[in-house]
């Protein structure tokens, strides 16, 4: 993200580049949860969760999509909508989700 911002002449600081990189990464993997659910993610599920494996895959995919979007939406949009800055909360909850999943 940092290299792309430099090439496009819209410089980002390191924190912004990391936020964009993580946000785009979570958007990519979130979409992949829905596209490749049966072939890639359901076989990874432990036996204890096998009964509801597809639901867990879709839930984590939706969480990654929402978290990735929250990382990418500018703070000014949150302020205009009367919402708090959700970027920090998104980062925290994505980290919690990764700890639970990995």
N, C-alpha and C positions, 0 to 999 in steps of 0.2 A: 504494500500500500504506500510506503514511503517513496519507493522508486517511481511508482505511477504518479504520485502527487507531484514529484519533481519534474517528470516528463511533461505533465499537463500544466505545469507552472501554477499550480495551486498548492503551495507548500503546506505540509502538515508537520506539526511537532511530533516527537516520538510517541507521545501518548495518543495523539489523534491517529497516527498511522497504525498503532497497535489496535486501537478500537475498530478502525475500518477493516483491518486484516482479520480480526476475530469475528466481527459482525458478518463479513462476507463468507468466512469459513463456516459459521453456524448456519447461514442461509443455505449454503451449498449442501451441507450434510442434512439439514432439515428437509430439504426437497428430496434428497436421496432416500430418506427414511420412507417416504411415500412411494417413490418410484421403484425401489429395490427391496421393499419390506420382506417379501416372501423368500427371495433368493439370498439376500445378504444378512439381514438383521434377525429374522426369526430363528434361523439355525444357531445363532450365537446365544440365544436365551438359555439360562440354566433350567434344569428340569423342574425345579420348584415353581417357576413362573411360566412353564410351557403351556398351561391351560389357557392363559390370557396373553400369550406372547405377542400376537398381532396388535392388541390394544396397547400394550406397553410400548411397542415400536412406534405406533402412531402418536401416543402421548409424548414420548421423548422427541419425536420429530416436530410436533407442534410447539413444544417448549423451545426447541432450538430455533425454529422460525421466529417465534415471538421475541425471544431473547436477542437474536441477531438483528431484528428490526429495531428493537429498543436501543441497541448499541449504535445504530446508524442514524436514527432520527436526531436532528439537531436540537439542542436544548431550547432554542427559541420556539420551536413547534410545541414542545411540552408546556412552555410558559404561556403561549397563546391559547392553548386548550385548557389552561387552568390546572394543569397537572404538575406534580413535582418532577424533578429531573429523574427519569427512570433509568438512565444509563448506568448509574452506580448499582441500583437494585438488580438490574438485568445481569450485570457482571457477577454480582454475588450469587444470585440464584443459578446462573449458568455454571459457576464453579461448584456449587452444591450438587447440581445435577450430575456433573462430570464425576465427582467423588462417588456418588451413588451408583452410577452406571459402570464406571471403570473398576 
